[in-house]
Amino acid sequence: MTTLAVTELALSHARSYKGAVVEADGRPVAIYGANGAGKTNILEALSLLSPGRGLRGVKADEITRAPERIGWKITATLQSLGHIHEVEVTYEGSGTRCVTIDGKTTPQVALGHIVRMVWLVPVMDRLWVEGAEGRRRFLDRVALSFEPRHADVSLAYEKAMRQRNRMLKNGITDPGWYRAVEAQMAIAGAAIHTNRQHAIAQLTAVREEAGTTFPTATLNLSHAEGFVLPDDAGALAEAFADSRPRDIFAGRTLVGPHRADFDATYTAKRLPARQCSTGEQKALLISLILANARALALGFGAPPILLLDEVSAHLDAGRRAALYDEICALGAQAWMTGTGPELFKDLGNRAQRLEVFDMNGTSKITAH
């Protein structure tokens, strides 16, 4: 299978890095160091090479290194589907990010044509026990990994819904004011729903390929209050129109993909994920990440780049070793963080190792 890997990454004035260069050879990369040293900042920089706001989901200004506040730049050499690309993402201190691929300025969505990424960060550990918003974000990230335009339709939906909500709060009842906005919402909303359904179908299709170490999950997409979300834009527009009286009373839109949720069931135990132990919940989450990676490898032509932040948390030694074996069997370049080198000993010479230090507020990287 074709390789997808970052072979060189350079950070300039991003987060805790004034300047740093990392060279990689396609193997998994184990990054270790004390808490606060700057490990996650490397993963965030990598995540910004894909469509969206990156693994922290923040605005561009928040990534700027504090002492200088002059903007930031991330450059990378990417091996993708038999080609080598030079990618640069820059922010000049105001406005929006600028993306260039091989010297040509492109929209962010173009990144999805040359790279696919999947990540797991500690905040996701409570995915099954917290509110639906976090699960929607997780599912949307999975959908985005399969369909790069998912970010665009999500933004279009949110923009139109804000307009509609302003009318609702102002008590406007004239249907003519709503039709155009609801038509925009319906087109984008139907695309969002379709992309989410496709993502779940993709994960389901490969779940039986999982090893015995990580439990498989049965996934179900639902909507608040038991509403059945229509599959097409026309039916969704009708649903918005039918809900107007109730929405005016509430001052907000009560139906639509923004109120969707999904749940997972530990298949073998027939136990909802929210009722599983902390270790089981983490294992289910990793199972979904691996399923996402396997499905992308089949559809994209290469396994995605995996960004796994503090991945060993809540995993015993056996599952940790099994995770490394699955990553290597998949052939994915995984960038993983942990507090010490002992967490990666089962990788042996299958991985590169980087140690990160904090030097008076500036992160430094040493290869081992």
N, C-alpha and C positions, 0 to 999 in steps of 0.2 A: 504494500500500500504506500502511496505517496506520502512524503513527510511534510508536516506543517510545524515550523519551529522558528523562534526568534534566535538568531545567532549573534546579534550584538544589540545591546540596549544602552542608550546614553541619556542621562537625566541632567538637566540644567535648571537650577533654581526651582525645583519641584519639591514641595514639602521640606523634609530635612536635608535634602541633597543640594549643595551648591553646585556640584559637578561630579559625575560618576559615570564610569563605563563598565559594563559587564559583557564579557564574551562567553558564549555558550556553544555547545556542539550538538545539540539536539537531544541529548540525554535529559532525564529529569534533573532538576536543580534543587538541592536542599539548602535552604537559607536559615541560618541560626544566629542567635544573639539574644541579649537581654531584652526584657520588655521595654519598649520605647526607643530601641536602637534605630529603628527605621526599616524593619523587615517588610511590614505591610505596605510601606510606601513604594517598594519595588513592584509588588503585585498590582498596586493601584496604577502605577505608570504603565505596566503591561496592559491592564484592562482598558486604558484609554486608547489603545490601538484598535479597539473594536467599536461598533456603533453604540451610542448611549453615553451616559455620564460616568461610566466606570463603576468599580465595585463598591465605592462609598456613596455613589449617587449624588455628588455635590456639584455646586456651581464651579465654573472654571477659576474664579477668583480665590476660592478657598484652597486651591492647590498651590498657590503662589507661596514661595518661601518668604517667611515673615520679615527677616531683617532687611532684605533688599526691596521687595514689593515691585519688581520690574517685569512680572510675567514669568512664564516658564516655557521650556521646550523639551519634548521627548522625541528622540529619533531611534529608529530601529532598522536593522536588516532582517528581512523576513524571507524564509524559504517556504514557498507555498505552491503546491501542485506542480512541481517541476520548474518553477520560476523563482527568481530572486528579486525582491522588491525593496526599495528604500522608502520607508514611511516616516513622516514627520508630523507631529501634532504640536502646535504652538498656541500660546495665549500671550498677548502683548500687554496685558495689564488692564484692558478694557475691551468691550465688545464680546465677541464669541471666539471660540477656538477655530483655528485654521488647520485643515488637513491637507497634506500633499502626499501623493503616491507617485514615486519615480519622477519627482520634480513638478508634477502637475497638480494644481489645486483642485480638490474634489469635495463633494458633499460627504458628510460622515457616513451615510449609508453605503458608500462605495467600499468602505473598509470591510463590510460584510461579504464582499465578493472574493476577497483574498485571504481572510482570516476568520476563524470561528474560535470563540473562547467560552469556557464554562468555569464558573468559580464557586467556591464554598468559603464563607467567612463566618466567624464566630456568632455574629448576630443572627444567623440562620438557625442556630441550635435550638432556638425557642419557636421555630416556625409553626409547630403543631399546637402550641398551647397559647399563643397570643392571637391578636385579632386578624380578621380576614385581609386587611390591607397588606400585611407582610407576605401572606400567601399569594395574593394577586401579583405583587412585585416579583416574587420568585417565579411564578408561572409565566409572567410576561418576559422575564429574562430568558426562560427556556424557549418561549415562542420566538423571541428575537434571535436566538441562536440558529433557528431553522429559517426564519424569514426576516432578513435585515430591514425590510420596510415596515415592520411592526412598530418600530419607534415612531415613524412618521404618522401612521394612522392613530396611534395613541395620543400624540400631541394634537392632532386635528380634532379628535373627539373631546379632549379636555378643553381646548379653546372654545369650541362650539357650546359645550355644556356650561362653561362659565357665563357665556352670553345668555343662555336660557335661564340660568339660575338668577341672574340679575333681573330679568323680566319677572320671574316668579316672585322674588322678594319685593318687587315694586307693585305687585298685585295686578299686573297687566292680564287681561282676559281675552283680548281680541285675537282670534285664531290666526289672522293674517300676520301678526308679529312673530308667531312661533314657527310657521310652516318651513321657511327657508332654513332656519337654524336647526330645526329637528331633522330636516332632510340631510344636512351635513352630518349631524350626530349619527343618524341611522346608517349612512354609508360607511363611516369610520367604525361605528360600533359593531356592525355586522362583520367587518373585516377583523376586528379584534377578537370577536367570539369565534370566528372560523380559525384564526391562527392559534388560539388557545386549544380548541378542540383538536386541531392537527397535532399540536405539541403533545397532548396527552396520548393521542393515538400512537405517535412515534415512540414514546416511552413505553407504552403498553406492548407494542410489537416486539421489543427487544428484551423485555424483562425476564423472559424464560431463559435467556442466554446468561443470566447472572450466575455467579458461582454460589456455593452453599454458605459461604462466610457471611455475605450481606443479604438480609431478607428482602424479598420482593414485595412491592406495594401495589395495591389495587387503587386506582385513582378515580375520583368522581368530581365533576364540575357542577356547581350548583349556583343558586342566586338567592339573595335575601328574600324572606317572606314566601319562599316556595315558588316564586315567579319563574316561568319557563321562558328563557331568553330565545326569541325567534332567530332563525338562521339567516334570514334574508333582510335586506334593508327596508323593503316595503312594509313588511310585517312589524319591524322594529319602529318605523315611523308611526304606524298606527298605534302601537303600544305607548309611545310618547304622548300622542294626542289623547288617547283614552285616559292617561294618568294625569293630565293637566289639572283638573279640579283638586285632586289630592295633593299634587305637587305645589300648587299655589298656596294651599293651606299650610303645608310643611315649609315652604320657602326654599325648596331644593328638589332636585330630580331624584325620584325614588326608585326608578327602574332603569336598567341598562347594564352594560358590562362593568361599570365602575362599582357595582354592588355584587359582583360575582365572588365566589369563593370556591376552593377545591379542598378536598380532604383525601387522606390516604389511609388505607387499612393494611395492617401487617397480614399479608395473604395467608401464610401458614397458620397463624393463630386466630385469624378473623377478628383481630382486635384493632379498633381505631388507633391511629398514631398518637393522638392526644392522651390515650390511656396507657401507652407503652412506657417502659422505664426510660431513663435518660440515655442509657447506652443504646437501647433499641431505637429510640428516636434518632439518634445520631447515625446509627447503622442504616436506617431507612433513608435518611437524607443522602448519605453517601451512595446508597443503591440507586437513587434517582439521578445523582450526578453522573455515575458511571453509565447508567442507561442513556442519559442525554449524550454522553460522549460516544457510546457505541452507535447510537442512531445517527449522529452527525458524521461519524466515520463512514457509514454506508452511503449517506446522501451527498456529502460534500466531496468525498474522495480521499479524505485524510482525517485522522482523529484530531479533535480540537486541542488547542493549548489549554491545559488545566491550571487554574490558580487556586491553590488550597492553603488557606491561612489558618495556622494553628490546627491543622487537620487531626493531630493525634489526640486532641482533647476528647475525653470520654471513650477512647478506644483502648482496649486492652492490647497487650503485646501481640497476641495472635491475630487480631483483626487488623492491627497496624501493619504487620508483615504481609497479610493477605491483600491489603489495599495496595501496597507497593508492587506486589506480584501482578495484580490486575492492571495497574498503570503500565508496567513494563510489557505485559502481554498485549495490551492495546496498542502499544507503540507510540503513546502520547508523550509530548514534552510537558511535564508537570513542574510547576514552580511551587515549592512547598516551604512553609515556614514553621519554625519551632524554636524553643528556647535553648536547646542544647544539641550537640552532634549525636549524642546517644540515641535520640529519637529516630535517627535515620540509619542506624548501623545495619539494619536488615537489607538496605539497598546495596551495600557493598560497593563494588566499582561500577554499578549500573547507573550511578548518579554523580553529578558534579556537586561540590560543596562550597558555599560562600558564607563567610562570617561577617556580620555587620556590627560595627561599633558606633557608639555615640561619642564624638570628640567635641565637647563644649558646644553642643547644640547642632553640630554638623555630622551627618552620617558618613561613615567610611566603610568600604567593602574590601575584604581580603579573600582571595581564592585559596582553597586548600586542596 
